[in-house]
Amino acid sequence: MRKTALAVAVLICAGGHALADPLSIDLPSASSAERNKVDYSCTGGSKVTAEYVNAGANALAIVTTNGQTILMVSVMSGSGARYTGQQFVWWTKGDKADFYDLTKGEDAPPELSCEAA
């Protein structure tokens, strides 16, 4: 079985110093792996870039906003595609997406509402 390696930077905080180490994630079925990068315009003039990596049952989103890059994995969703990473949720449906910070509460409105540019 062919594999594709996805290299992402992992931020490790130790003693107040941030170090970036490469991380490789092997995704099965390189021939079926699909990558798609989308730029979004969001409320308040914010910008978000999301790169979607889909390889069979594995689905990831690499979301960059406000200078922060977050590796997210897909989770069950009643509608659209929902990704989580750290305390954040990136929920897409068609050309629209919402960015949530779960530290604000489960019922809090999205931090950003976005549309594909």
N, CA, C and O atoms as CSV, one atom per row, in Angstrom:
chain,resi,resn,atom,element,x,y,z
A,1,MET,N,N,0.841,-1.166,0.000
A,1,MET,CA,C,0.000,0.000,0.000
A,1,MET,C,C,0.896,1.243,0.000
A,1,MET,O,O,1.803,1.365,0.824
A,2,ARG,N,N,0.635,2.145,-0.915
A,2,ARG,CA,C,1.408,3.382,-0.965
A,2,ARG,C,C,0.930,4.315,0.122
A,2,ARG,O,O,-0.244,4.305,0.494
A,3,LYS,N,N,1.847,5.127,0.634
A,3,LYS,CA,C,1.497,6.058,1.699
A,3,LYS,C,C,1.975,7.451,1.334
A,3,LYS,O,O,2.960,7.613,0.614
A,4,THR,N,N,1.280,8.438,1.828
A,4,THR,CA,C,1.661,9.827,1.631
A,4,THR,C,C,2.007,10.405,2.984
A,4,THR,O,O,1.293,10.167,3.958
A,5,ALA,N,N,3.071,11.148,3.064
A,5,ALA,CA,C,3.459,11.788,4.328
A,5,ALA,C,C,3.018,13.233,4.294
A,5,ALA,O,O,3.290,13.949,3.329
A,6,LEU,N,N,2.355,13.656,5.319
A,6,LEU,CA,C,1.929,15.038,5.485
A,6,LEU,C,C,2.816,15.643,6.553
A,6,LEU,O,O,2.797,15.204,7.702
A,7,ALA,N,N,3.594,16.645,6.182
A,7,ALA,CA,C,4.498,17.278,7.151
A,7,ALA,C,C,3.835,18.535,7.687
A,7,ALA,O,O,3.406,19.399,6.921
A,8,VAL,N,N,3.757,18.628,8.973
A,8,VAL,CA,C,3.204,19.807,9.637
A,8,VAL,C,C,4.126,20.196,10.774
A,8,VAL,O,O,4.827,19.355,11.336
A,9,ALA,N,N,4.121,21.458,11.104
A,9,ALA,CA,C,4.931,21.917,12.233
A,9,ALA,C,C,4.115,21.783,13.502
A,9,ALA,O,O,2.954,22.188,13.561
A,10,VAL,N,N,4.727,21.220,14.494
A,10,VAL,CA,C,4.092,21.061,15.795
A,10,VAL,C,C,4.762,22.035,16.746
A,10,VAL,O,O,5.986,22.062,16.866
A,11,LEU,N,N,3.967,22.812,17.403
A,11,LEU,CA,C,4.513,23.798,18.333
A,11,LEU,C,C,4.606,23.160,19.709
A,11,LEU,O,O,3.608,22.702,20.265
A,12,ILE,N,N,5.804,23.138,20.243
A,12,ILE,CA,C,6.036,22.554,21.566
A,12,ILE,C,C,6.508,23.667,22.484
A,12,ILE,O,O,7.543,24.286,22.235
A,13,CYS,N,N,5.769,23.920,23.528
A,13,CYS,CA,C,6.150,24.957,24.479
A,13,CYS,C,C,6.829,24.303,25.669
A,13,CYS,O,O,6.241,23.459,26.345
A,14,ALA,N,N,8.057,24.694,25.917
A,14,ALA,CA,C,8.806,24.139,27.042
A,14,ALA,C,C,9.555,25.269,27.714
A,14,ALA,O,O,10.411,25.909,27.103
A,15,GLY,N,N,9.240,25.508,28.947
A,15,GLY,CA,C,9.945,26.541,29.689
A,15,GLY,C,C,9.806,27.917,29.080
A,15,GLY,O,O,10.718,28.736,29.193
A,16,GLY,N,N,8.684,28.191,28.435
A,16,GLY,CA,C,8.466,29.501,27.860
A,16,GLY,C,C,9.093,29.686,26.492
A,16,GLY,O,O,8.952,30.749,25.888
A,17,HIS,N,N,9.789,28.662,25.988
A,17,HIS,CA,C,10.414,28.741,24.674
A,17,HIS,C,C,9.633,27.868,23.704
A,17,HIS,O,O,9.306,26.722,24.011
A,18,ALA,N,N,9.336,28.418,22.530
A,18,ALA,CA,C,8.594,27.655,21.530
A,18,ALA,C,C,9.573,27.041,20.544
A,18,ALA,O,O,10.434,27.733,20.001
A,19,LEU,N,N,9.441,25.742,20.314
A,19,LEU,CA,C,10.271,25.024,19.372
A,19,LEU,C,C,9.369,24.379,18.336
A,19,LEU,O,O,8.309,23.860,18.687
A,20,ALA,N,N,9.760,24.398,17.071
A,20,ALA,CA,C,8.977,23.750,16.025
A,20,ALA,C,C,9.722,22.514,15.554
A,20,ALA,O,O,10.873,22.611,15.127
A,21,ASP,N,N,9.084,21.352,15.624
A,21,ASP,CA,C,9.634,20.100,15.153
A,21,ASP,C,C,8.736,19.564,14.053
A,21,ASP,O,O,7.515,19.693,14.137
A,22,PRO,N,N,9.322,18.960,13.015
A,22,PRO,CA,C,8.483,18.396,11.955
A,22,PRO,C,C,7.768,17.144,12.455
A,22,PRO,O,O,8.282,16.408,13.297
A,23,LEU,N,N,6.594,16.926,11.926
A,23,LEU,CA,C,5.796,15.749,12.250
A,23,LEU,C,C,5.293,15.175,10.946
A,23,LEU,O,O,4.748,15.910,10.122
A,24,SER,N,N,5.459,13.895,10.738
A,24,SER,CA,C,4.956,13.239,9.532
A,24,SER,C,C,3.803,12.340,9.911
A,24,SER,O,O,3.874,11.589,10.883
A,25,ILE,N,N,2.742,12.423,9.135
A,25,ILE,CA,C,1.572,11.583,9.339
A,25,ILE,C,C,1.378,10.790,8.061
A,25,ILE,O,O,1.163,11.371,6.998
A,26,ASP,N,N,1.453,9.459,8.152
A,26,ASP,CA,C,1.257,8.620,6.986
A,26,ASP,C,C,-0.232,8.435,6.735
A,26,ASP,O,O,-0.980,7.996,7.609
A,27,LEU,N,N,-0.642,8.781,5.516
A,27,LEU,CA,C,-2.033,8.608,5.119
A,27,LEU,C,C,-2.104,7.500,4.082
A,27,LEU,O,O,-1.354,7.524,3.106
A,28,PRO,N,N,-2.996,6.521,4.274
A,28,PRO,CA,C,-3.089,5.424,3.319
A,28,PRO,C,C,-3.622,5.896,1.967
A,28,PRO,O,O,-4.267,6.940,1.866
A,29,SER,N,N,-3.344,5.118,0.950
A,29,SER,CA,C,-3.875,5.333,-0.386
A,29,SER,C,C,-3.499,6.687,-0.970
A,29,SER,O,O,-4.354,7.555,-1.146
A,30,ALA,N,N,-2.233,6.860,-1.266
A,30,ALA,CA,C,-1.767,8.117,-1.845
A,30,ALA,C,C,-2.523,8.460,-3.121
A,30,ALA,O,O,-2.777,9.632,-3.401
A,31,SER,N,N,-2.881,7.450,-3.887
A,31,SER,CA,C,-3.579,7.718,-5.143
A,31,SER,C,C,-4.969,8.285,-4.911
A,31,SER,O,O,-5.513,8.961,-5.784
A,32,SER,N,N,-5.558,8.020,-3.740
A,32,SER,CA,C,-6.895,8.546,-3.468
A,32,SER,C,C,-6.867,9.776,-2.566
A,32,SER,O,O,-7.912,10.362,-2.283
A,33,ALA,N,N,-5.659,10.177,-2.108
A,33,ALA,CA,C,-5.556,11.361,-1.248
A,33,ALA,C,C,-5.890,12.608,-2.057
A,33,ALA,O,O,-5.443,12.771,-3.193
A,34,GLU,N,N,-6.670,13.465,-1.460
A,34,GLU,CA,C,-7.106,14.690,-2.114
A,34,GLU,C,C,-6.756,15.863,-1.214
A,34,GLU,O,O,-7.053,15.845,-0.019
A,35,ARG,N,N,-6.120,16.893,-1.790
A,35,ARG,CA,C,-5.762,18.091,-1.029
A,35,ARG,C,C,-6.405,19.289,-1.707
A,35,ARG,O,O,-6.390,19.411,-2.931
A,36,ASN,N,N,-6.971,20.170,-0.891
A,36,ASN,CA,C,-7.656,21.335,-1.422
A,36,ASN,C,C,-7.425,22.504,-0.481
A,36,ASN,O,O,-7.731,22.405,0.707
A,37,LYS,N,N,-6.892,23.608,-0.986
A,37,LYS,CA,C,-6.643,24.800,-0.171
A,37,LYS,C,C,-7.678,25.861,-0.515
A,37,LYS,O,O,-7.905,26.169,-1.685
A,38,VAL,N,N,-8.313,26.425,0.535
A,38,VAL,CA,C,-9.372,27.414,0.342
A,38,VAL,C,C,-9.081,28.639,1.208
A,38,VAL,O,O,-8.764,28.514,2.390
A,39,ASP,N,N,-9.192,29.818,0.610
A,39,ASP,CA,C,-9.084,31.079,1.346
A,39,ASP,C,C,-10.481,31.572,1.669
A,39,ASP,O,O,-11.376,31.516,0.826
A,40,TYR,N,N,-10.669,32.056,2.894
A,40,TYR,CA,C,-11.968,32.540,3.350
A,40,TYR,C,C,-11.862,34.000,3.780
A,40,TYR,O,O,-10.851,34.430,4.335
A,41,SER,N,N,-12.928,34.752,3.510
A,41,SER,CA,C,-13.098,36.104,4.048
A,41,SER,C,C,-14.116,35.999,5.167
A,41,SER,O,O,-15.163,35.371,5.012
A,42,CYS,N,N,-13.797,36.623,6.303
A,42,CYS,CA,C,-14.623,36.432,7.496
A,42,CYS,C,C,-15.089,37.764,8.077
A,42,CYS,O,O,-14.663,38.838,7.652
A,43,THR,N,N,-15.969,37.659,9.053
A,43,THR,CA,C,-16.491,38.832,9.741
A,43,THR,C,C,-15.352,39.668,10.298
A,43,THR,O,O,-14.325,39.133,10.717
A,44,GLY,N,N,-15.537,40.974,10.302
A,44,GLY,CA,C,-14.535,41.873,10.849
A,44,GLY,C,C,-13.303,42.011,9.975
A,44,GLY,O,O,-12.291,42.551,10.422
A,45,GLY,N,N,-13.366,41.528,8.722
A,45,GLY,CA,C,-12.229,41.637,7.819
A,45,GLY,C,C,-11.161,40.585,8.025
A,45,GLY,O,O,-10.108,40.648,7.390
A,46,SER,N,N,-11.402,39.621,8.893
A,46,SER,CA,C,-10.429,38.560,9.140
A,46,SER,C,C,-10.318,37.641,7.933
A,46,SER,O,O,-11.241,37.539,7.124
A,47,LYS,N,N,-9.186,36.982,7.825
A,47,LYS,CA,C,-8.933,36.006,6.763
A,47,LYS,C,C,-8.592,34.667,7.398
A,47,LYS,O,O,-7.933,34.613,8.436
A,48,VAL,N,N,-9.038,33.601,6.779
A,48,VAL,CA,C,-8.718,32.246,7.200
A,48,VAL,C,C,-8.319,31.463,5.955
A,48,VAL,O,O,-8.950,31.581,4.904
A,49,THR,N,N,-7.269,30.666,6.085
A,49,THR,CA,C,-6.889,29.724,5.035
A,49,THR,C,C,-7.049,28.329,5.608
A,49,THR,O,O,-6.596,28.045,6.717
A,50,ALA,N,N,-7.692,27.470,4.852
A,50,ALA,CA,C,-7.866,26.080,5.286
A,50,ALA,C,C,-7.376,25.164,4.181
A,50,ALA,O,O,-7.769,25.301,3.022
A,51,GLU,N,N,-6.518,24.233,4.548
A,51,GLU,CA,C,-6.102,23.199,3.607
A,51,GLU,C,C,-6.735,21.896,4.081
A,51,GLU,O,O,-6.524,21.460,5.212
A,52,TYR,N,N,-7.506,21.290,3.203
A,52,TYR,CA,C,-8.214,20.057,3.522
A,52,TYR,C,C,-7.449,18.886,2.919
A,52,TYR,O,O,-7.071,18.916,1.748
A,53,VAL,N,N,-7.226,17.857,3.727
A,53,VAL,CA,C,-6.542,16.650,3.285
A,53,VAL,C,C,-7.488,15.490,3.548
A,53,VAL,O,O,-7.800,15.178,4.698
A,54,ASN,N,N,-7.939,14.856,2.478
A,54,ASN,CA,C,-8.870,13.742,2.594
A,54,ASN,C,C,-8.248,12.507,1.965
A,54,ASN,O,O,-7.893,12.515,0.786
A,55,ALA,N,N,-8.118,11.455,2.747
A,55,ALA,CA,C,-7.570,10.188,2.269
A,55,ALA,C,C,-8.395,9.058,2.876
A,55,ALA,O,O,-8.109,8.582,3.975
A,56,GLY,N,N,-9.396,8.650,2.162
A,56,GLY,CA,C,-10.253,7.590,2.668
A,56,GLY,C,C,-10.965,8.025,3.930
A,56,GLY,O,O,-11.643,9.053,3.942
A,57,ALA,N,N,-10.817,7.252,4.990
A,57,ALA,CA,C,-11.483,7.558,6.253
A,57,ALA,C,C,-10.771,8.659,7.043
A,57,ALA,O,O,-11.289,9.135,8.053
A,58,ASN,N,N,-9.579,9.064,6.579
A,58,ASN,CA,C,-8.831,10.109,7.272
A,58,ASN,C,C,-9.117,11.459,6.639
A,58,ASN,O,O,-8.913,11.637,5.439
A,59,ALA,N,N,-9.584,12.405,7.429
A,59,ALA,CA,C,-9.852,13.753,6.932
A,59,ALA,C,C,-9.276,14.764,7.922
A,59,ALA,O,O,-9.578,14.729,9.115
A,60,LEU,N,N,-8.449,15.655,7.408
A,60,LEU,CA,C,-7.800,16.677,8.221
A,60,LEU,C,C,-8.067,18.052,7.632
A,60,LEU,O,O,-8.346,18.188,6.440
A,61,ALA,N,N,-7.979,19.061,8.474
A,61,ALA,CA,C,-7.998,20.452,8.023
A,61,ALA,C,C,-6.846,21.155,8.739
A,61,ALA,O,O,-6.685,21.030,9.953
A,62,ILE,N,N,-6.059,21.885,7.979
A,62,ILE,CA,C,-4.991,22.706,8.547
A,62,ILE,C,C,-5.479,24.137,8.403
A,62,ILE,O,O,-5.471,24.699,7.308
A,63,VAL,N,N,-5.903,24.721,9.509
A,63,VAL,CA,C,-6.563,26.032,9.507
A,63,VAL,C,C,-5.598,27.081,10.037
A,63,VAL,O,O,-5.012,26.915,11.107
A,64,THR,N,N,-5.436,28.163,9.283
A,64,THR,CA,C,-4.563,29.261,9.691
A,64,THR,C,C,-5.397,30.534,9.811
A,64,THR,O,O,-6.055,30.957,8.861
A,65,THR,N,N,-5.354,31.137,11.005
A,65,THR,CA,C,-6.041,32.395,11.259
A,65,THR,C,C,-5.259,33.174,12.304
A,65,THR,O,O,-4.700,32.587,13.230
A,66,ASN,N,N,-5.218,34.465,12.161
A,66,ASN,CA,C,-4.504,35.342,13.103
A,66,ASN,C,C,-3.077,34.867,13.367
A,66,ASN,O,O,-2.605,34.938,14.501
A,67,GLY,N,N,-2.391,34.386,12.341
A,67,GLY,CA,C,-1.014,33.939,12.493
A,67,GLY,C,C,-0.848,32.614,13.213
A,67,GLY,O,O,0.281,32.205,13.486
A,68,GLN,N,N,-1.927,31.941,13.524
A,68,GLN,CA,C,-1.886,30.660,14.233
A,68,GLN,C,C,-2.341,29.553,13.291
A,68,GLN,O,O,-3.374,29.675,12.632
A,69,THR,N,N,-1.561,28.465,13.228
A,69,THR,CA,C,-1.924,27.305,12.420
A,69,THR,C,C,-2.359,26.185,13.341
A,69,THR,O,O,-1.660,25.837,14.293
A,70,ILE,N,N,-3.537,25.619,13.045
A,70,ILE,CA,C,-4.133,24.585,13.896
A,70,ILE,C,C,-4.409,23.349,13.044
A,70,ILE,O,O,-5.102,23.431,12.030
A,71,LEU,N,N,-3.866,22.204,13.458
A,71,LEU,CA,C,-4.152,20.934,12.808
A,71,LEU,C,C,-5.442,20.393,13.414
A,71,LEU,O,O,-5.546,20.228,14.630
A,72,MET,N,N,-6.420,20.118,12.558
A,72,MET,CA,C,-7.724,19.659,13.023
A,72,MET,C,C,-8.090,18.349,12.336
A,72,MET,O,O,-7.691,18.102,11.198
A,73,VAL,N,N,-8.851,17.515,13.036
A,73,VAL,CA,C,-9.334,16.252,12.477
A,73,VAL,C,C,-10.852,16.316,12.360
A,73,VAL,O,O,-11.522,17.009,13.126
A,74,SER,N,N,-11.378,15.581,11.389
A,74,SER,CA,C,-12.830,15.589,11.220
A,74,SER,C,C,-13.493,14.757,12.315
A,74,SER,O,O,-12.971,13.734,12.758
A,75,VAL,N,N,-14.657,15.234,12.730
A,75,VAL,CA,C,-15.471,14.539,13.720
A,75,VAL,C,C,-16.901,14.477,13.197
A,75,VAL,O,O,-17.247,15.160,12.233
A,76,MET,N,N,-17.712,13.668,13.826
A,76,MET,CA,C,-19.082,13.494,13.390
A,76,MET,C,C,-19.835,14.822,13.344
A,76,MET,O,O,-19.702,15.664,14.232
A,77,SER,N,N,-20.623,14.985,12.292
A,77,SER,CA,C,-21.403,16.207,12.117
A,77,SER,C,C,-22.759,15.841,11.551
A,77,SER,O,O,-22.862,14.976,10.681
A,78,GLY,N,N,-23.799,16.497,12.040
A,78,GLY,CA,C,-25.135,16.270,11.514
A,78,GLY,C,C,-25.302,16.878,10.135
A,78,GLY,O,O,-26.119,16.415,9.339
A,79,SER,N,N,-24.522,17.923,9.849
A,79,SER,CA,C,-24.622,18.619,8.576
A,79,SER,C,C,-23.288,19.288,8.273
A,79,SER,O,O,-22.692,19.897,9.162
A,80,GLY,N,N,-22.814,19.187,7.052
A,80,GLY,CA,C,-21.537,19.786,6.683
A,80,GLY,C,C,-20.377,18.959,7.189
A,80,GLY,O,O,-20.530,17.778,7.500
A,81,ALA,N,N,-19.207,19.589,7.271
A,81,ALA,CA,C,-18.005,18.922,7.766
A,81,ALA,C,C,-17.500,19.692,8.975
A,81,ALA,O,O,-17.355,20.914,8.927
A,82,ARG,N,N,-17.235,18.979,10.053
A,82,ARG,CA,C,-16.783,19.605,11.297
A,82,ARG,C,C,-15.411,19.053,11.660
A,82,ARG,O,O,-15.192,17.842,11.648
A,83,TYR,N,N,-14.487,19.963,11.983
A,83,TYR,CA,C,-13.119,19.613,12.344
A,83,TYR,C,C,-12.807,20.203,13.708
A,83,TYR,O,O,-13.264,21.303,14.019
A,84,THR,N,N,-12.040,19.498,14.528
A,84,THR,CA,C,-11.651,20.023,15.832
A,84,THR,C,C,-10.146,19.893,16.032
A,84,THR,O,O,-9.514,18.952,15.552
A,85,GLY,N,N,-9.594,20.858,16.748
A,85,GLY,CA,C,-8.192,20.861,17.120
A,85,GLY,C,C,-8.002,21.851,18.248
A,85,GLY,O,O,-8.545,22.955,18.208
A,86,GLN,N,N,-7.228,21.463,19.262
A,86,GLN,CA,C,-7.070,22.267,20.465
A,86,GLN,C,C,-8.469,22.563,21.024
A,86,GLN,O,O,-9.268,21.640,21.181
A,87,GLN,N,N,-8.774,23.818,21.324
A,87,GLN,CA,C,-10.109,24.144,21.836
A,87,GLN,C,C,-11.018,24.693,20.734
A,87,GLN,O,O,-12.067,25.269,21.024
A,88,PHE,N,N,-10.616,24.516,19.468
A,88,PHE,CA,C,-11.331,25.140,18.362
A,88,PHE,C,C,-12.141,24.142,17.541
A,88,PHE,O,O,-11.829,22.952,17.484
A,89,VAL,N,N,-13.192,24.665,16.906
A,89,VAL,CA,C,-14.008,23.906,15.963
A,89,VAL,C,C,-14.109,24.729,14.684
A,89,VAL,O,O,-14.384,25.928,14.727
A,90,TRP,N,N,-13.888,24.080,13.552
A,90,TRP,CA,C,-14.046,24.677,12.231
A,90,TRP,C,C,-15.142,23.877,11.546
A,90,TRP,O,O,-14.960,22.697,11.247
A,91,TRP,N,N,-16.290,24.522,11.294
A,91,TRP,CA,C,-17.463,23.831,10.791
A,91,TRP,C,C,-17.843,24.421,9.448
A,91,TRP,O,O,-18.199,25.596,9.354
A,92,THR,N,N,-17.767,23.597,8.401
A,92,THR,CA,C,-18.041,24.074,7.051
A,92,THR,C,C,-19.315,23.451,6.495
A,92,THR,O,O,-19.690,22.329,6.836
A,93,LYS,N,N,-19.960,24.214,5.632
A,93,LYS,CA,C,-21.120,23.708,4.878
A,93,LYS,C,C,-21.160,24.507,3.581
A,93,LYS,O,O,-21.434,25.708,3.592
A,94,GLY,N,N,-20.888,23.837,2.468
A,94,GLY,CA,C,-20.797,24.536,1.188
A,94,GLY,C,C,-19.647,25.529,1.222
A,94,GLY,O,O,-18.534,25.174,1.609
A,95,ASP,N,N,-19.904,26.778,0.818
A,95,ASP,CA,C,-18.876,27.819,0.796
A,95,ASP,C,C,-18.772,28.581,2.113
A,95,ASP,O,O,-17.958,29.498,2.228
A,96,LYS,N,N,-19.572,28.222,3.096
A,96,LYS,CA,C,-19.582,28.938,4.370
A,96,LYS,C,C,-18.881,28.117,5.453
A,96,LYS,O,O,-18.867,26.887,5.407
A,97,ALA,N,N,-18.299,28.825,6.431
A,97,ALA,CA,C,-17.617,28.146,7.533
A,97,ALA,C,C,-17.691,29.015,8.778
A,97,ALA,O,O,-17.715,30.243,8.695
A,98,ASP,N,N,-17.727,28.364,9.921
A,98,ASP,CA,C,-17.724,29.062,11.212
A,98,ASP,C,C,-16.566,28.534,12.045
A,98,ASP,O,O,-16.252,27.344,12.017
A,99,PHE,N,N,-15.932,29.449,12.794
A,99,PHE,CA,C,-14.794,29.130,13.654
A,99,PHE,C,C,-15.215,29.392,15.093
A,99,PHE,O,O,-15.533,30.525,15.453
A,100,TYR,N,N,-15.217,28.347,15.916
A,100,TYR,CA,C,-15.645,28.432,17.307
A,100,TYR,C,C,-14.474,28.244,18.257
A,100,TYR,O,O,-13.527,27.518,17.954
A,101,ASP,N,N,-14.543,28.896,19.399
A,101,ASP,CA,C,-13.602,28.689,20.498
A,101,ASP,C,C,-14.412,28.103,21.640
A,101,ASP,O,O,-15.219,28.804,22.250
A,102,LEU,N,N,-14.208,26.821,21.939
A,102,LEU,CA,C,-15.020,26.134,22.941
A,102,LEU,C,C,-14.796,26.645,24.359
A,102,LEU,O,O,-15.594,26.353,25.249
A,103,THR,N,N,-13.716,27.407,24.589
A,103,THR,CA,C,-13.513,27.978,25.924
A,103,THR,C,C,-14.532,29.076,26.196
A,103,THR,O,O,-14.689,29.506,27.339
A,104,LYS,N,N,-15.222,29.532,25.162
A,104,LYS,CA,C,-16.259,30.563,25.311
A,104,LYS,C,C,-17.606,29.955,25.703
A,104,LYS,O,O,-18.552,30.680,26.010
A,105,GLY,N,N,-17.690,28.618,25.692
A,105,GLY,CA,C,-18.933,27.933,26.057
A,105,GLY,C,C,-19.508,27.181,24.874
A,105,GLY,O,O,-19.328,27.580,23.723
A,106,GLU,N,N,-20.195,26.100,25.162
A,106,GLU,CA,C,-20.781,25.246,24.122
A,106,GLU,C,C,-21.798,25.977,23.250
A,106,GLU,O,O,-21.915,25.683,22.060
A,107,ASP,N,N,-22.528,26.919,23.826
A,107,ASP,CA,C,-23.578,27.621,23.081
A,107,ASP,C,C,-23.152,28.998,22.593
A,107,ASP,O,O,-23.984,29.764,22.106
A,108,ALA,N,N,-21.875,29.324,22.716
A,108,ALA,CA,C,-21.383,30.637,22.285
A,108,ALA,C,C,-21.459,30.758,20.760
A,108,ALA,O,O,-21.296,29.767,20.048
A,109,PRO,N,N,-21.701,31.954,20.270
A,109,PRO,CA,C,-21.712,32.145,18.815
A,109,PRO,C,C,-20.297,31.968,18.257
A,109,PRO,O,O,-19.324,32.007,19.009
A,110,PRO,N,N,-20.184,31.773,16.939
A,110,PRO,CA,C,-18.843,31.603,16.368
A,110,PRO,C,C,-17.983,32.850,16.536
A,110,PRO,O,O,-18.486,33.973,16.507
A,111,GLU,N,N,-16.677,32.638,16.711
A,111,GLU,CA,C,-15.725,33.741,16.760
A,111,GLU,C,C,-15.650,34.421,15.396
A,111,GLU,O,O,-15.510,35.640,15.302
A,112,LEU,N,N,-15.744,33.612,14.345
A,112,LEU,CA,C,-15.694,34.101,12.963
A,112,LEU,C,C,-16.740,33.354,12.132
A,112,LEU,O,O,-16.922,32.145,12.274
A,113,SER,N,N,-17.414,34.097,11.271
A,113,SER,CA,C,-18.266,33.496,10.244
A,113,SER,C,C,-17.629,33.848,8.917
A,113,SER,O,O,-17.339,35.015,8.653
A,114,CYS,N,N,-17.408,32.846,8.079
A,114,CYS,CA,C,-16.587,33.049,6.883
A,114,CYS,C,C,-17.296,32.535,5.630
A,114,CYS,O,O,-18.241,31.749,5.690
A,115,GLU,N,N,-16.788,33.021,4.488
A,115,GLU,CA,C,-17.258,32.554,3.188
A,115,GLU,C,C,-16.043,32.406,2.283
A,115,GLU,O,O,-15.139,33.242,2.294
A,116,ALA,N,N,-16.033,31.329,1.497
A,116,ALA,CA,C,-14.917,31.093,0.588
A,116,ALA,C,C,-14.767,32.287,-0.347
A,116,ALA,O,O,-15.741,32.791,-0.905
A,117,ALA,N,N,-13.508,32.729,-0.502
A,117,ALA,CA,C,-13.230,33.904,-1.351
A,117,ALA,C,C,-13.158,33.512,-2.813
A,117,ALA,O,O,-12.934,34.366,-3.671
